[in-house]
Amino acid sequence: MTALDSLSLMGYPKEDPDIKKALSWLVKNQLPNGLWKLTYFKKTVKTENSSVKSREGCLWLTLTISKIFKRLYRDNC
């Protein structure tokens, strides 16, 4: 996600094939509630606050993705 964020900040267009592929993946993997999962692999370690940290992480990830979409599609608003 940080690479896509950096590329969007550097001015790479949404039409770039790699950016387009990443955006498509994000759209396909968005959860029904509008968020994205923090990880896409099975966690093996659980802590007593893991569900709270996971929820906060999902919210931060969703904010980052939303900022990327806004940056790349701001001309269409």
C-alpha positions as CSV (number, residue, x, y, z in Angstrom):
1,M,0.0,0.0,0.0
2,T,2.8,2.4,0.7
3,A,4.2,1.9,-2.8
4,L,0.9,2.8,-4.4
5,D,0.5,5.7,-2.0
6,S,4.0,7.0,-3.0
7,L,3.4,6.5,-6.7
8,S,0.1,8.4,-6.5
9,L,1.9,11.3,-4.7
10,M,4.6,11.3,-7.4
11,G,1.9,11.9,-10.0
12,Y,1.7,8.5,-11.7
13,P,-1.7,8.4,-13.4
14,K,-4.5,5.9,-12.7
15,E,-4.1,4.8,-16.4
16,D,-0.7,3.3,-15.7
17,P,-1.1,-0.5,-16.2
18,D,0.4,-1.4,-12.8
19,I,-1.6,1.3,-11.0
20,K,-4.7,0.2,-12.8
21,K,-4.1,-3.4,-11.8
22,A,-3.6,-2.4,-8.1
23,L,-6.8,-0.3,-8.1
24,S,-8.7,-3.1,-9.6
25,W,-7.5,-5.5,-7.0
26,L,-8.5,-3.1,-4.2
27,V,-12.0,-2.7,-5.6
28,K,-12.4,-6.5,-5.9
29,N,-11.2,-7.0,-2.3
30,Q,-13.2,-4.3,-0.6
31,L,-15.3,-5.8,2.1
32,P,-19.1,-5.3,2.1
33,N,-18.8,-2.9,5.0
34,G,-16.5,-0.7,2.9
35,L,-13.3,-1.6,4.7
36,W,-10.3,-3.7,3.7
37,K,-8.8,-6.5,5.7
38,L,-5.5,-5.7,7.3
39,T,-3.9,-8.8,6.1
40,Y,-4.7,-11.4,3.5
41,F,-2.9,-14.3,5.2
42,K,-3.7,-16.4,8.3
43,K,-2.3,-14.9,11.5
44,T,-0.7,-17.4,13.9
45,V,-0.1,-15.1,16.9
46,K,-3.0,-13.7,18.9
47,T,-2.7,-11.2,21.7
48,E,-5.3,-10.2,24.2
49,N,-5.9,-6.9,22.3
50,S,-5.6,-8.3,18.8
51,S,-9.2,-7.6,17.8
52,V,-9.0,-4.0,18.8
53,K,-5.6,-3.5,17.1
54,S,-6.9,-5.3,14.0
55,R,-10.0,-3.0,13.8
56,E,-7.8,0.1,14.2
57,G,-5.5,-1.2,11.6
58,C,-8.4,-1.8,9.2
59,L,-9.6,1.7,9.7
60,W,-6.1,3.2,9.1
61,L,-5.7,1.0,6.0
62,T,-9.1,2.1,4.7
63,L,-8.2,5.8,5.3
64,T,-5.0,5.3,3.3
65,I,-6.8,3.6,0.4
66,S,-9.5,6.3,0.4
67,K,-6.8,9.0,0.1
68,I,-5.2,7.2,-2.8
69,F,-8.5,6.9,-4.6
70,K,-9.3,10.5,-4.0
71,R,-5.9,11.6,-5.2
72,L,-6.1,9.5,-8.4
73,Y,-9.7,10.4,-9.2
74,R,-9.9,14.0,-8.0
75,D,-10.4,15.2,-11.6
76,N,-13.6,13.2,-11.8
77,C,-15.3,14.7,-8.8
